[in-house]
Amino acid sequence: MDGFTPVLCHTGFLAKRVFGEAGRVLDVSIAHLEPQGGGPAPAHSHPGRDHLFIVTQGVMEARTPEGVRRFGPNEALLVPGGQIHEVWNAGDGPAVVVGVTLAAE
Protein backbone atom coordinates (compact mmCIF):
# COMPACT_ATOMS: atom_id res chain seq x y z
CA MET A 1 0.00 0.00 0.00
CA ASP A 2 1.68 3.11 -1.26
CA GLY A 3 2.38 5.69 1.43
CA PHE A 4 1.15 3.56 4.37
CA THR A 5 3.64 3.05 7.20
CA PRO A 6 3.71 1.09 10.47
CA VAL A 7 2.70 3.00 13.61
CA LEU A 8 4.95 2.86 16.69
CA CYS A 9 3.64 0.58 19.49
CA HIS A 10 0.87 -0.81 17.24
CA THR A 11 0.60 -4.32 15.80
CA GLY A 12 -0.70 -5.12 12.30
CA PHE A 13 -1.48 -1.43 11.82
CA LEU A 14 -0.51 0.70 8.80
CA ALA A 15 -1.50 4.35 8.51
CA LYS A 16 -1.29 7.17 5.99
CA ARG A 17 -1.81 10.86 6.73
CA VAL A 18 -4.21 12.31 4.19
CA PHE A 19 -4.91 15.79 5.60
CA GLY A 20 -3.07 18.25 7.80
CA GLU A 21 -4.05 21.02 10.16
CA ALA A 22 -7.13 23.21 9.59
CA GLY A 23 -8.93 24.92 12.47
CA ARG A 24 -9.64 22.36 15.19
CA VAL A 25 -8.59 19.48 12.91
CA LEU A 26 -4.95 18.60 13.56
CA ASP A 27 -4.63 15.47 11.44
CA VAL A 28 -6.66 13.02 9.35
CA SER A 29 -5.28 9.54 8.66
CA ILE A 30 -6.51 6.29 7.16
CA ALA A 31 -5.49 3.08 8.95
CA HIS A 32 -5.55 -0.50 7.68
CA LEU A 33 -5.58 -3.09 10.46
CA GLU A 34 -4.98 -6.80 10.09
CA PRO A 35 -7.18 -9.17 12.14
CA GLN A 36 -6.25 -8.67 15.83
CA GLY A 37 -4.13 -5.67 14.79
CA GLY A 38 -4.30 -2.46 16.77
CA GLY A 39 -2.83 -0.63 19.68
CA PRO A 40 -1.09 0.97 21.16
CA ALA A 41 0.26 -1.44 23.71
CA PRO A 42 0.14 -0.35 26.43
CA ALA A 43 -2.91 1.91 26.15
CA HIS A 44 -2.19 5.64 26.10
CA SER A 45 -3.81 9.07 26.09
CA HIS A 46 -3.36 12.35 24.22
CA PRO A 47 -3.92 15.29 26.58
CA GLY A 48 -5.31 18.22 24.63
CA ARG A 49 -6.21 16.08 21.60
CA ASP A 50 -9.51 14.32 20.94
CA HIS A 51 -9.57 11.27 18.64
CA LEU A 52 -12.48 10.51 16.33
CA PHE A 53 -12.42 6.99 14.85
CA ILE A 54 -14.74 6.27 11.87
CA VAL A 55 -14.92 2.66 10.65
CA THR A 56 -15.37 2.16 6.91
CA GLN A 57 -14.69 -1.59 6.80
CA GLY A 58 -14.54 -4.36 9.39
CA VAL A 59 -15.32 -4.42 13.10
CA MET A 60 -13.33 -2.46 15.67
CA GLU A 61 -13.16 -2.66 19.44
CA ALA A 62 -12.13 0.29 21.59
CA ARG A 63 -11.04 -0.09 25.19
CA THR A 64 -11.40 2.96 27.44
CA PRO A 65 -11.98 3.45 31.18
CA GLU A 66 -15.72 3.32 30.36
CA GLY A 67 -15.37 -0.25 29.05
CA VAL A 68 -15.17 -1.98 25.69
CA ARG A 69 -17.19 -0.78 22.71
CA ARG A 70 -17.56 -2.55 19.36
CA PHE A 71 -18.30 -0.50 16.28
CA GLY A 72 -18.47 -1.29 12.58
CA PRO A 73 -18.92 0.31 9.18
CA ASN A 74 -20.49 3.77 9.22
CA GLU A 75 -20.12 4.02 13.01
CA ALA A 76 -17.79 6.31 14.93
CA LEU A 77 -16.30 6.74 18.38
CA LEU A 78 -14.99 9.96 19.93
CA VAL A 79 -12.28 9.52 22.57
CA PRO A 80 -11.83 12.74 24.57
CA GLY A 81 -8.31 14.08 25.03
CA GLY A 82 -6.61 12.68 28.09
CA GLN A 83 -8.72 9.48 28.17
CA ILE A 84 -6.65 6.30 28.13
CA HIS A 85 -7.56 4.17 25.11
CA GLU A 86 -6.55 1.52 22.62
CA VAL A 87 -8.30 0.26 19.48
CA TRP A 88 -8.21 -3.19 17.91
CA ASN A 89 -9.56 -4.99 14.87
CA ALA A 90 -12.17 -7.33 16.40
CA GLY A 91 -13.13 -9.03 13.13
CA ASP A 92 -11.85 -11.96 11.11
CA GLY A 93 -10.86 -9.79 8.13
CA PRO A 94 -9.10 -6.49 7.58
CA ALA A 95 -10.48 -3.26 9.04
CA VAL A 96 -10.19 0.27 7.67
CA VAL A 97 -10.57 3.26 9.96
CA VAL A 98 -10.44 7.00 9.35
CA GLY A 99 -8.80 8.68 12.33
CA VAL A 100 -9.30 12.38 12.95
CA THR A 101 -7.22 14.14 15.61
CA LEU A 102 -8.87 17.29 16.96
CA ALA A 103 -7.65 19.99 19.32
CA ALA A 104 -9.61 19.43 22.54
CA GLU A 105 -12.25 22.06 23.30
The first five atom37 places (N, CA, C, CB, O) and aatype in JSON, in Angstrom:
{
  "aatype": [12, 3, 7, 13, 16, 14, 19, 10, 4, 8, 16, 7, 13, 10, 0, 11, 1, 19, 13, 7, 6, 0, 7, 1, 19, 10, 3, 19, 15, 9, 0, 8, 10, 6, 14, 5, 7, 7, 7, 14, 0, 14, 0, 8, 15, 8, 14, 7, 1, 3, 8, 10, 13, 9, 19, 16, 5, 7, 19, 12, 6, 0, 1, 16, 14, 6, 7, 19, 1, 1, 13, 7, 14, 2, 6, 0, 10, 10, 19, 14, 7, 7, 5, 9, 8, 6, 19, 17, 2, 0, 7, 3, 7, 14, 0, 19, 19, 19, 7, 19, 16, 10, 0, 0, 6],
  "atom_mask": [
    [1, 1, 1, 1, 1],
    [1, 1, 1, 1, 1],
    [1, 1, 1, 0, 1],
    [1, 1, 1, 1, 1],
    [1, 1, 1, 1, 1],
    [1, 1, 1, 1, 1],
    [1, 1, 1, 1, 1],
    [1, 1, 1, 1, 1],
    [1, 1, 1, 1, 1],
    [1, 1, 1, 1, 1],
    [1, 1, 1, 1, 1],
    [1, 1, 1, 0, 1],
    [1, 1, 1, 1, 1],
    [1, 1, 1, 1, 1],
    [1, 1, 1, 1, 1],
    [1, 1, 1, 1, 1],
    [1, 1, 1, 1, 1],
    [1, 1, 1, 1, 1],
    [1, 1, 1, 1, 1],
    [1, 1, 1, 0, 1],
    [1, 1, 1, 1, 1],
    [1, 1, 1, 1, 1],
    [1, 1, 1, 0, 1],
    [1, 1, 1, 1, 1],
    [1, 1, 1, 1, 1],
    [1, 1, 1, 1, 1],
    [1, 1, 1, 1, 1],
    [1, 1, 1, 1, 1],
    [1, 1, 1, 1, 1],
    [1, 1, 1, 1, 1],
    [1, 1, 1, 1, 1],
    [1, 1, 1, 1, 1],
    [1, 1, 1, 1, 1],
    [1, 1, 1, 1, 1],
    [1, 1, 1, 1, 1],
    [1, 1, 1, 1, 1],
    [1, 1, 1, 0, 1],
    [1, 1, 1, 0, 1],
    [1, 1, 1, 0, 1],
    [1, 1, 1, 1, 1],
    [1, 1, 1, 1, 1],
    [1, 1, 1, 1, 1],
    [1, 1, 1, 1, 1],
    [1, 1, 1, 1, 1],
    [1, 1, 1, 1, 1],
    [1, 1, 1, 1, 1],
    [1, 1, 1, 1, 1],
    [1, 1, 1, 0, 1],
    [1, 1, 1, 1, 1],
    [1, 1, 1, 1, 1],
    [1, 1, 1, 1, 1],
    [1, 1, 1, 1, 1],
    [1, 1, 1, 1, 1],
    [1, 1, 1, 1, 1],
    [1, 1, 1, 1, 1],
    [1, 1, 1, 1, 1],
    [1, 1, 1, 1, 1],
    [1, 1, 1, 0, 1],
    [1, 1, 1, 1, 1],
    [1, 1, 1, 1, 1],
    [1, 1, 1, 1, 1],
    [1, 1, 1, 1, 1],
    [1, 1, 1, 1, 1],
    [1, 1, 1, 1, 1],
    [1, 1, 1, 1, 1],
    [1, 1, 1, 1, 1],
    [1, 1, 1, 0, 1],
    [1, 1, 1, 1, 1],
    [1, 1, 1, 1, 1],
    [1, 1, 1, 1, 1],
    [1, 1, 1, 1, 1],
    [1, 1, 1, 0, 1],
    [1, 1, 1, 1, 1],
    [1, 1, 1, 1, 1],
    [1, 1, 1, 1, 1],
    [1, 1, 1, 1, 1],
    [1, 1, 1, 1, 1],
    [1, 1, 1, 1, 1],
    [1, 1, 1, 1, 1],
    [1, 1, 1, 1, 1],
    [1, 1, 1, 0, 1],
    [1, 1, 1, 0, 1],
    [1, 1, 1, 1, 1],
    [1, 1, 1, 1, 1],
    [1, 1, 1, 1, 1],
    [1, 1, 1, 1, 1],
    [1, 1, 1, 1, 1],
    [1, 1, 1, 1, 1],
    [1, 1, 1, 1, 1],
    [1, 1, 1, 1, 1],
    [1, 1, 1, 0, 1],
    [1, 1, 1, 1, 1],
    [1, 1, 1, 0, 1],
    [1, 1, 1, 1, 1],
    [1, 1, 1, 1, 1],
    [1, 1, 1, 1, 1],
    [1, 1, 1, 1, 1],
    [1, 1, 1, 1, 1],
    [1, 1, 1, 0, 1],
    [1, 1, 1, 1, 1],
    [1, 1, 1, 1, 1],
    [1, 1, 1, 1, 1],
    [1, 1, 1, 1, 1],
    [1, 1, 1, 1, 1],
    [1, 1, 1, 1, 1]
  ],
  "atom_positions": [
    [[0.85, -1.18, 0.0], [0.0, 0.0, 0.0], [0.89, 1.24, 0.0], [-0.97, 0.0, 1.23], [1.62, 1.51, 0.96]],
    [[0.83, 1.96, -1.06], [1.68, 3.11, -1.26], [1.42, 4.2, -0.22], [1.48, 3.67, -2.65], [0.29, 4.66, -0.05]],
    [[2.47, 4.6, 0.47], [2.38, 5.69, 1.43], [1.94, 5.29, 2.82], [0.0, 0.0, 0.0], [1.95, 6.13, 3.72]],
    [[1.55, 4.03, 3.04], [1.15, 3.56, 4.37], [2.38, 3.07, 5.12], [0.07, 2.44, 4.26], [3.21, 2.37, 4.55]],
    [[2.49, 3.44, 6.39], [3.64, 3.05, 7.2], [3.19, 2.47, 8.53], [4.57, 4.26, 7.43], [2.1, 2.77, 9.01]],
    [[4.04, 1.62, 9.15], [3.71, 1.09, 10.47], [3.65, 2.22, 11.5], [4.75, 0.03, 10.9], [4.3, 3.25, 11.35]],
    [[2.86, 2.01, 12.54], [2.7, 3.0, 13.61], [3.37, 2.45, 14.86], [1.19, 3.33, 13.87], [3.11, 1.31, 15.26]],
    [[4.22, 3.26, 15.49], [4.95, 2.86, 16.69], [4.02, 2.33, 17.77], [5.75, 4.05, 17.22], [2.98, 2.93, 18.04]],
    [[4.39, 1.22, 18.39], [3.64, 0.58, 19.49], [2.31, -0.03, 19.05], [3.39, 1.59, 20.58], [1.49, -0.37, 19.9]],
    [[2.08, -0.18, 17.76], [0.87, -0.81, 17.24], [1.27, -2.09, 16.51], [0.1, 0.16, 16.28], [2.39, -2.2, 16.02]],
    [[0.37, -3.04, 16.45], [0.6, -4.32, 15.8], [-0.35, -4.47, 14.61], [0.41, -5.49, 16.79], [-1.54, -4.19, 14.74]],
    [[0.16, -4.91, 13.47], [-0.7, -5.12, 12.3], [-1.47, -3.88, 11.92], [0.0, 0.0, 0.0], [-2.66, -3.97, 11.6]],
    [[-0.81, -2.72, 11.94], [-1.48, -1.43, 11.82], [-0.64, -0.55, 10.9], [-1.68, -0.76, 13.23], [0.48, -0.18, 11.26]],
    [[-1.17, -0.21, 9.73], [-0.51, 0.7, 8.8], [-1.37, 1.94, 8.65], [-0.26, 0.02, 7.43], [-2.59, 1.84, 8.57]],
    [[-0.73, 3.11, 8.61], [-1.5, 4.35, 8.51], [-0.88, 5.29, 7.48], [-1.59, 5.04, 9.88], [0.32, 5.22, 7.19]],
    [[-1.72, 6.17, 6.96], [-1.29, 7.17, 5.99], [-1.99, 8.48, 6.31], [-1.58, 6.72, 4.53], [-3.22, 8.53, 6.39]],
    [[-1.22, 9.54, 6.49], [-1.81, 10.86, 6.73], [-2.34, 11.39, 5.41], [-0.76, 11.85, 7.36], [-1.63, 11.4, 4.4]],
    [[-3.6, 11.83, 5.43], [-4.21, 12.31, 4.19], [-4.61, 13.79, 4.25], [-5.42, 11.48, 3.86], [-4.99, 14.37, 3.24]],
    [[-4.51, 14.39, 5.45], [-4.91, 15.79, 5.6], [-4.2, 16.36, 6.81], [-6.46, 15.93, 5.74], [-4.05, 15.69, 7.82]],
    [[-3.77, 17.59, 6.71], [-3.07, 18.25, 7.8], [-3.97, 19.18, 8.59], [0.0, 0.0, 0.0], [-5.19, 19.01, 8.62]],
    [[-3.36, 20.14, 9.22], [-4.05, 21.02, 10.16], [-4.98, 22.02, 9.47], [-3.03, 21.77, 10.99], [-4.63, 22.6, 8.44]],
    [[-6.17, 22.21, 10.06], [-7.13, 23.21, 9.59], [-8.12, 23.46, 10.72], [-7.87, 22.73, 8.29], [-8.95, 22.6, 11.02]],
    [[-8.04, 24.62, 11.34], [-8.93, 24.92, 12.47], [-8.69, 23.95, 13.61], [0.0, 0.0, 0.0], [-7.55, 23.79, 14.06]],
    [[-9.75, 23.31, 14.08], [-9.64, 22.36, 15.19], [-9.08, 21.0, 14.75], [-11.0, 22.16, 15.83], [-8.62, 20.22, 15.58]],
    [[-9.12, 20.74, 13.44], [-8.59, 19.48, 12.91], [-7.06, 19.57, 12.86], [-9.18, 19.17, 11.48], [-6.5, 20.46, 12.23]],
    [[-6.4, 18.63, 13.53], [-4.95, 18.6, 13.56], [-4.38, 17.6, 12.56], [-4.45, 18.26, 14.95], [-3.28, 17.79, 12.03]],
    [[-5.14, 16.53, 12.3], [-4.63, 15.47, 11.44], [-5.78, 14.56, 11.03], [-3.52, 14.66, 12.15], [-6.69, 14.32, 11.82]],
    [[-5.72, 14.05, 9.81], [-6.66, 13.02, 9.35], [-5.82, 11.92, 8.72], [-7.73, 13.61, 8.33], [-5.01, 12.18, 7.83]],
    [[-6.02, 10.68, 9.17], [-5.28, 9.54, 8.66], [-6.23, 8.4, 8.35], [-4.2, 9.08, 9.67], [-7.33, 8.31, 8.9]],
    [[-5.79, 7.53, 7.45], [-6.51, 6.29, 7.16], [-5.65, 5.15, 7.68], [-6.84, 6.13, 5.62], [-4.45, 5.13, 7.41]],
    [[-6.24, 4.22, 8.41], [-5.49, 3.08, 8.95], [-6.07, 1.77, 8.44], [-5.51, 3.1, 10.49], [-7.29, 1.6, 8.37]],
    [[-5.19, 0.87, 8.07], [-5.55, -0.5, 7.68], [-5.05, -1.41, 8.78], [-4.94, -0.9, 6.27], [-3.86, -1.41, 9.1]],
    [[-5.95, -2.2, 9.36], [-5.58, -3.09, 10.46], [-5.83, -4.54, 10.07], [-6.37, -2.74, 11.73], [-6.9, -4.89, 9.57]],
    [[-4.83, -5.37, 10.29], [-4.98, -6.8, 10.09], [-5.87, -7.35, 11.2], [-3.59, -7.52, 10.08], [-6.06, -6.68, 12.22]],
    [[-6.42, -8.57, 11.04], [-7.18, -9.17, 12.14], [-6.33, -9.21, 13.42], [-7.65, -10.6, 11.76], [-5.16, -9.6, 13.37]],
    [[-6.89, -8.81, 14.52], [-6.25, -8.67, 15.83], [-5.18, -7.58, 15.86], [-5.65, -9.99, 16.23], [-4.44, -7.48, 16.84]],
    [[-5.07, -6.78, 14.8], [-4.13, -5.67, 14.79], [-4.7, -4.49, 15.54], [0.0, 0.0, 0.0], [-5.92, -4.34, 15.64]],
    [[-3.83, -3.65, 16.08], [-4.3, -2.46, 16.77], [-3.27, -1.94, 17.73], [0.0, 0.0, 0.0], [-2.07, -2.21, 17.6]],
    [[-3.75, -1.17, 18.69], [-2.83, -0.63, 19.68], [-3.31, 0.71, 20.19], [0.0, 0.0, 0.0], [-4.45, 1.1, 19.96]],
    [[-2.45, 1.38, 20.85], [-1.09, 0.97, 21.16], [-1.06, 0.03, 22.36], [-0.21, 2.19, 21.44], [-2.05, -0.12, 23.07]],
    [[0.07, -0.58, 22.55], [0.26, -1.44, 23.71], [1.49, -0.93, 24.45], [0.42, -2.96, 23.3], [2.59, -0.97, 23.88]],
    [[1.37, -0.45, 25.64], [0.14, -0.35, 26.43], [-0.73, 0.82, 25.97], [0.47, -0.21, 27.91], [-0.3, 1.68, 25.2]],
    [[-1.97, 0.83, 26.47], [-2.91, 1.91, 26.15], [-2.29, 3.26, 26.52], [-4.27, 1.71, 26.89], [-1.43, 3.34, 27.39]],
    [[-2.75, 4.31, 25.84], [-2.19, 5.64, 26.1], [-3.28, 6.7, 26.0], [-1.05, 5.95, 25.11], [-4.44, 6.4, 25.73]],
    [[-2.88, 7.95, 26.22], [-3.81, 9.07, 26.09], [-3.1, 10.2, 25.36], [-4.32, 9.55, 27.49], [-1.88, 10.19, 25.19]],
    [[-3.88, 11.18, 24.93], [-3.36, 12.35, 24.22], [-3.95, 13.6, 24.88], [-3.71, 12.29, 22.69], [-4.93, 14.14, 24.38]],
    [[-3.38, 14.08, 25.97], [-3.92, 15.29, 26.58], [-3.98, 16.43, 25.57], [-3.05, 15.71, 27.8], [-3.02, 16.7, 24.84]],
    [[-5.12, 17.09, 25.53], [-5.31, 18.22, 24.63], [-5.71, 17.84, 23.21], [0.0, 0.0, 0.0], [-5.88, 18.71, 22.36]],
    [[-5.85, 16.53, 22.95], [-6.21, 16.08, 21.6], [-7.3, 15.03, 21.67], [-4.98, 15.53, 20.86], [-7.11, 13.98, 22.28]],
    [[-8.43, 15.3, 21.05], [-9.51, 14.32, 20.94], [-9.24, 13.44, 19.73], [-10.91, 15.02, 20.83], [-8.63, 13.88, 18.75]],
    [[-9.69, 12.19, 19.79], [-9.57, 11.27, 18.64], [-10.97, 10.86, 18.21], [-8.71, 10.02, 19.0], [-11.78, 10.43, 19.03]],
    [[-11.24, 10.98, 16.92], [-12.48, 10.51, 16.33], [-12.13, 9.36, 15.39], [-13.25, 11.66, 15.58], [-11.38, 9.55, 14.43]],
    [[-12.66, 8.17, 15.67], [-12.42, 6.99, 14.85], [-13.7, 6.69, 14.06], [-12.0, 5.76, 15.72], [-14.77, 6.56, 14.66]],
    [[-13.6, 6.57, 12.74], [-14.74, 6.27, 11.87], [-14.4, 4.99, 11.11], [-15.06, 7.46, 10.89], [-13.44, 4.96, 10.34]],
    [[-15.18, 3.93, 11.31], [-14.92, 2.66, 10.65], [-15.58, 2.66, 9.28], [-15.44, 1.47, 11.51], [-16.76, 2.99, 9.15]],
    [[-14.81, 2.29, 8.25], [-15.37, 2.16, 6.91], [-15.45, 0.7, 6.47], [-14.54, 2.96, 5.91], [-16.2, 0.36, 5.55]],
    [[-14.67, -0.15, 7.13], [-14.69, -1.59, 6.8], [-14.26, -2.37, 8.04], [-13.74, -1.91, 5.59], [-13.35, -1.97, 8.76]],
    [[-14.93, -3.49, 8.29], [-14.54, -4.36, 9.39], [-15.24, -4.01, 10.69], [0.0, 0.0, 0.0], [-16.18, -3.21, 10.72]],
    [[-14.76, -4.63, 11.77], [-15.32, -4.42, 13.1], [-14.18, -4.05, 14.05], [-16.08, -5.69, 13.61], [-13.18, -4.76, 14.14]],
    [[-14.35, -2.94, 14.74], [-13.33, -2.46, 15.67], [-13.82, -2.6, 17.11], [-12.96, -1.0, 15.38], [-15.02, -2.67, 17.38]],
    [[-12.87, -2.64, 18.02], [-13.16, -2.66, 19.44], [-12.28, -1.6, 20.08], [-12.93, -4.08, 20.08], [-11.07, -1.58, 19.86]],
    [[-12.88, -0.74, 20.87], [-12.13, 0.29, 21.59], [-12.22, 0.0, 23.08], [-12.68, 1.72, 21.27], [-13.29, -0.3, 23.61]],
    [[-11.09, 0.1, 23.74], [-11.04, -0.09, 25.19], [-10.69, 1.24, 25.83], [-10.0, -1.2, 25.59], [-9.64, 1.83, 25.55]],
    [[-11.59, 1.71, 26.71], [-11.4, 2.96, 27.44], [-11.76, 2.69, 28.9], [-12.28, 4.12, 26.84], [-12.23, 1.6, 29.21]],
    [[-11.56, 3.65, 29.8], [-11.98, 3.45, 31.18], [-13.47, 3.17, 31.32], [-11.61, 4.66, 32.0], [-13.91, 2.61, 32.33]],
    [[-14.27, 3.56, 30.32], [-15.72, 3.32, 30.36], [-16.08, 1.9, 29.96], [-16.43, 4.3, 29.46], [-17.24, 1.5, 30.09]],
    [[-15.11, 1.13, 29.46], [-15.37, -0.25, 29.05], [-14.95, -0.5, 27.62], [0.0, 0.0, 0.0], [-14.16, 0.25, 27.05]],
    [[-15.49, -1.57, 27.05], [-15.17, -1.98, 25.69], [-16.37, -1.69, 24.8], [-14.79, -3.48, 25.63], [-17.5, -2.01, 25.14]],
    [[-16.11, -1.08, 23.65], [-17.19, -0.78, 22.71], [-16.81, -1.33, 21.34], [-17.46, 0.75, 22.63], [-15.71, -1.09, 20.85]],
    [[-17.74, -2.06, 20.73], [-17.56, -2.55, 19.36], [-18.28, -1.61, 18.41], [-18.09, -4.02, 19.2], [-19.38, -1.15, 18.7]],
    [[-17.65, -1.33, 17.28], [-18.3, -0.5, 16.28], [-17.83, -0.92, 14.9], [-18.02, 1.0, 16.53], [-16.68, -1.33, 14.71]],
    [[-18.74, -0.8, 13.93], [-18.47, -1.29, 12.58], [-18.65, -0.22, 11.53], [0.0, 0.0, 0.0], [-18.64, 0.97, 11.85]],
    [[-18.82, -0.64, 10.28], [-18.92, 0.31, 9.18], [-20.0, 1.38, 9.42], [-19.22, -0.44, 7.89], [-21.1, 1.1, 9.88]],
    [[-19.62, 2.6, 9.09], [-20.49, 3.77, 9.22], [-20.82, 4.11, 10.66], [-21.76, 3.53, 8.46], [-21.82, 4.78, 10.93]],
    [[-19.99, 3.65, 11.6], [-20.12, 4.02, 13.01], [-18.83, 4.71, 13.44], [-20.42, 2.77, 13.91], [-17.77, 4.5, 12.85]],
    [[-18.94, 5.54, 14.47], [-17.79, 6.31, 14.93], [-17.72, 6.31, 16.45], [-17.87, 7.74, 14.4], [-18.69, 6.03, 17.14]],
    [[-16.54, 6.63, 16.94], [-16.3, 6.74, 18.38], [-15.41, 7.95, 18.61], [-15.66, 5.45, 18.96], [-14.37, 8.09, 17.96]],
    [[-15.81, 8.82, 19.54], [-14.99, 9.96, 19.93], [-14.35, 9.66, 21.28], [-15.84, 11.27, 20.0], [-15.05, 9.38, 22.25]],
    [[-13.02, 9.72, 21.32], [-12.28, 9.52, 22.57], [-11.77, 10.89, 23.0], [-11.09, 8.48, 22.4], [-10.92, 11.47, 22.31]],
    [[-12.26, 11.42, 24.12], [-11.83, 12.74, 24.57], [-10.34, 12.77, 24.91], [-12.64, 13.16, 25.79], [-9.77, 11.77, 25.34]],
    [[-9.72, 13.92, 24.7], [-8.31, 14.08, 25.03], [-8.05, 13.74, 26.48], [0.0, 0.0, 0.0], [-8.84, 14.08, 27.36]],
    [[-6.96, 13.06, 26.73], [-6.61, 12.68, 28.09], [-7.17, 11.34, 28.52], [0.0, 0.0, 0.0], [-6.72, 10.8, 29.54]],
    [[-8.15, 10.77, 27.79], [-8.72, 9.48, 28.17], [-7.84, 8.35, 27.64], [-10.19, 9.34, 27.63], [-7.51, 8.31, 26.45]],
    [[-7.46, 7.44, 28.52], [-6.65, 6.3, 28.13], [-7.47, 5.42, 27.19], [-6.17, 5.49, 29.37], [-8.65, 5.16, 27.44]],
    [[-6.83, 4.96, 26.1], [-7.56, 4.17, 25.11], [-6.61, 3.3, 24.3], [-8.35, 5.07, 24.19], [-5.4, 3.51, 24.26]],
    [[-7.2, 2.31, 23.65], [-6.55, 1.52, 22.62], [-7.65, 0.99, 21.71], [-5.69, 0.36, 23.23], [-8.78, 0.78, 22.16]],
    [[-7.32, 0.77, 20.44], [-8.3, 0.26, 19.48], [-7.73, -0.97, 18.79], [-8.68, 1.36, 18.44], [-6.54, -1.06, 18.51]],
    [[-8.63, -1.93, 18.51], [-8.21, -3.19, 17.91], [-9.2, -3.63, 16.86], [-8.06, -4.27, 18.98], [-10.39, -3.32, 16.94]],
    [[-8.71, -4.35, 15.86], [-9.56, -4.99, 14.87], [-10.17, -6.21, 15.55], [-8.76, -5.38, 13.57], [-9.44, -7.13, 15.93]],
    [[-11.48, -6.23, 15.71], [-12.17, -7.33, 16.4], [-12.78, -8.33, 15.43], [-13.25, -6.77, 17.31], [-13.46, -9.26, 15.85]],
    [[-12.54, -8.14, 14.13], [-13.13, -9.03, 13.13], [-12.16, -10.06, 12.61], [0.0, 0.0, 0.0], [-10.99, -10.1, 13.0]],
    [[-12.66, -10.9, 11.72], [-11.85, -11.96, 11.11], [-11.11, -11.48, 9.86], [-12.72, -13.14, 10.76], [-10.2, -12.16, 9.39]],
    [[-11.49, -10.33, 9.33], [-10.86, -9.79, 8.13], [-10.25, -8.44, 8.41], [0.0, 0.0, 0.0], [-10.27, -7.97, 9.55]],
    [[-9.7, -7.8, 7.39], [-9.1, -6.49, 7.58], [-10.12, -5.44, 7.99], [-8.4, -6.05, 6.31], [-11.32, -5.57, 7.71]],
    [[-9.64, -4.41, 8.66], [-10.48, -3.26, 9.04], [-9.83, -1.99, 8.49], [-10.67, -3.18, 10.6], [-8.61, -1.89, 8.41]],
    [[-10.67, -1.03, 8.13], [-10.19, 0.27, 7.67], [-10.88, 1.33, 8.52], [-10.47, 0.48, 6.14], [-12.1, 1.32, 8.68]],
    [[-10.07, 2.24, 9.05], [-10.57, 3.26, 9.96], [-10.02, 4.62, 9.54], [-10.18, 2.95, 11.44], [-8.84, 4.75, 9.22]],
    [[-10.88, 5.63, 9.53], [-10.44, 7.0, 9.35], [-10.26, 7.57, 10.75], [-11.46, 7.86, 8.48], [-11.19, 7.55, 11.56]],
    [[-9.08, 8.08, 11.03], [-8.8, 8.68, 12.33], [-8.63, 10.18, 12.2], [0.0, 0.0, 0.0], [-7.81, 10.64, 11.4]],
    [[-9.39, 10.93, 12.97], [-9.3, 12.38, 12.95], [-8.83, 12.83, 14.33], [-10.69, 13.03, 12.58], [-9.45, 12.51, 15.34]],
    [[-7.73, 13.58, 14.36], [-7.22, 14.14, 15.61], [-7.66, 15.6, 15.68], [-5.66, 14.01, 15.7], [-7.41, 16.38, 14.76]],
    [[-8.31, 15.95, 16.78], [-8.87, 17.29, 16.96], [-8.25, 17.95, 18.19], [-10.41, 17.24, 17.1], [-7.96, 17.28, 19.18]],
    [[-8.05, 19.26, 18.13], [-7.65, 19.99, 19.32], [-8.82, 19.93, 20.3], [-7.25, 21.47, 18.99], [-9.95, 20.23, 19.93]],
    [[-8.54, 19.54, 21.54], [-9.61, 19.43, 22.54], [-10.24, 20.8, 22.78], [-9.08, 18.84, 23.86], [-9.56, 21.82, 22.74]],
    [[-11.55, 20.8, 23.03], [-12.25, 22.06, 23.3], [-12.04, 22.47, 24.74], [-13.75, 21.93, 23.01], [-12.55, 23.51, 25.16]]
  ]
}
